[in-house]
Amino acid sequence: MLLSLQQRNNCDDRTIGELFLLMIDELADITFSHALQLIIEIMLQMIQERFGLSDSQLDEFVASFIGRLPISYQHALQLRTS
């Protein structure tokens, strides 16, 4: 079984030996929360640019949005923004 595995790793073009594992180790993992944060930041920038909102208007928009979320989400967001 070990010889078969070794042969597959060395001969099968789909595995390319350890190259796949080495590439995966080089890529940084991005967490879901970080990805979501990036998406929201970009969305807010686009809203501000598109509608010409001032910083205070954008802050009011964000506060209103957070205020409409469930309490557990509000607490999670408040912890992250503090």
Helices and strands as residue ranges (DSSP letters): H 2-11, H 19-26, H 32-51, H 55-67, H 71-81
